[in-house]
Amino acid sequence: MIRSTLGPFNPNPKWPEGYVQVLREQGIDENQIPHFLRWVREFFAQYKGSRRRDLGRREIETYLSQLAKKPRTYLWQVEQARQALEWYYEQFRGIPLEPRYSTAPSIEEKTSSEFGRNKGILDRTAHPIQIPQGREKRASGNPRTDKDIQRNRSQNRASEPPSGQEAAFWVKLRQSAIEALRLEHYALRTERCYLGWIARYLAFHN
């Protein structure tokens, strides 16, 4: 069961100024505030004609499920939209939402589909990168030395996922890490680096 803190009831909300203030108090970066506003506006546009205070958890989860089905929509965006709506109701308006006991099925499907759609990210952190001999070069264009190649290959082997029962644990852990990193809007290169260190840490401790 997931609940967020509840702010005081606000019968006369000042939109969007009051909501923006809530986001700033929550520590949201100024560059991300327009995205939070967009999720809330899009949600209410979907339920045009309904009183905002009459909408709640069921409508939010329905909206998120539909959002998850859209092409080129990532899980971190769905979770950001969820956070935007929960803060709108519970922090900005002071209107309690029903507890969220589990993730909607379509969002779980989205999680699974992202593994396939983001192979370029995930596979590089889980499997060695095979590069033909004679073509291994640095980003600067300078050829790699034999020592560089051997070190990178060793790091890639250390990043391989475990086998057997531990593989399922690794998949869940890696997905949780990806969601956390994307909520904080880390660069994809940083994401790959962090996932690699997590994999090597697990490999070191068997």
N, C-alpha and C positions, 0 to 999 in steps of 0.2 A: 504494500500500500504506500502510495506516494502523496504527501501533502506538502504544500508550501505555507509559509506564514501568511496571516491575514491582516491586512491593514484596516484602518477605521473606515466605516461606511461613508461613502462620498455621494450625497444626493444630487449635487450640482457639479459634476466633473467638468474641468476645463480641458477640452480636447483641441489640439494635441499637446498643449503646453504642460498640463499636469502630468500626462503620461510620460513625456520626455523627461521631466524632473524625476519621476520614479526610476526610469532607466539609468539616469546619471547617478542616482543614489545607489543603484545596484552595481555600479562600476562598469557599465557598458561603454565601450569606446564610441566616441562621437561619430566615427565613420560607419559604425554599425547601426546607429539609431534609425536611419532611414529604412533599413531592412526590417526592423521590428515594427515600425509604423506601417510598412507595406503589408506585412502579414495580417495585422489587425484590420486594416482597411479591406483587404481581400476577403477576409473571413466575414465581415459584416456585409460586403457586397453580395456574397453568396446567399445571405439570409436577409436580403433587402425586404423591408416591410415589417420585419419582426422587431419587437422592442429588445434592445441590447441586454437589458437585465433579465429578460425571459429566456435568453439562450444560456446554455451551460455545457457541462461535460460531454453529453451525448453529441451535441452539435459540433463541439470542438474536435472530438475524436472522428466524427464523420468527415469533417473538413480535412483533417490531417491524413485520413486514409485516402481520400481523393487526391490530395496533394502528392502523396507517396507514389501514386500510380502514374503521375505525369512524367513524360520522358525528360531526361536531363535534370531530374530533381534528386538530390542526394539526401541520405539519411540525416546528416548534420543540419540540413536546411529544414527538414521536417521537425527536428528537435528544437531548432531555433524558433520556428513558428509556434510550437507548443509553449515554449517559455514565454514568448511575446504575449500570447493569449492568456496564459495563467497569470502573468503579472498584471495584465490589463484588468482582469476581474478581481483578483485577490489583493493585489497591492494598490492599484490605482482606484478601483471602484469600491473595494472592501466587500465584495460579494463572494461568499464561499462557493467553491466548486465541489462536486462530488469527488471522493477519492479516486485515484487512478490505480486500479489493481493490476492491470497488465497492459501490454502493448497490443494495439489492434492488429488482427491477422494480416491486413494488407501492408502494414508497416513492417511486420516480421518478414514478409515476402520481400519487401524492399531491401531489408538487411541482407538477405541471401542473394538477391540479384546484384547487389553492389559488389559482391566478391567477384562475380563474373565480369561486371562492367569495368571494374577498376583493377584488372589484372596487372596493368602496367605499374601500378603502385604496390599492390600486395605481393606479387610474385617476386619483385626485386628485393623484398625484405625477407622472403621465405626460402628462395632458391638461388643458387649461384647464377650469375649472368654469364652466358656462354658467348664469348667473343672470339672470332677466328684469329688464329695466330698471325702476328704481323700487323694487326689492326688495333691493338690496344694502345690508346693514346691518352694523354692527359687532356683536361678541358682546354688548357692553353695551347694544345697542338703538339707539345713536346712528347716524343716517344717515352713510354714507361720503361723503367729498368726491370731486370729480372727480379730484383728484390721487391719492387712495387707490386709486380704481378703476383708473386708468391704470397705477399702479405694480404692482398685483396682476396685472393682465392681462399686463404685461411679464414678470413673474416666471413666470407660468404658461406663456407662450410659450417662455421659456428652459428650462422643465422638460420640453418635449415630447421624446419619444424620437427618436433619429436614424432615418433611413430606410435601406433597402438592407441591405447586409451588416452595417453597424454596429448594426442593430436587434437582431440575434441576440446580439451582444456585450452590448448594454444589458440585455436580458432576463436573461441569465445573471448579470451583475454585480448587477442589482437584487435578484434572488432570493438571491444570496449575502449581500448586505447585510441583507436581511430576516431571514434565518436567524441571522446574527450578532447583530442587535439583539434578536431574540426570545429567544435563549439567555440574554441579559443582562436580559431582562424589562423592556425599555423600554416606556413608554406608547405607544399607537398614534399619538397626536398627535406625540410626539417622533419616532417612526418616519417619519411622513409628512414631517416637517420635514427630517430627515437625508437621506431619499431625494431630496427636492427640491433640497437643496444639492449632492448628488452629480450630479444631472442638469444643474444649472446650470454646475457645474464642467466637465463634459464638453462642454456646449454652448459654453462660453467658449473651450475649447481645440480646438474642432471635432473 
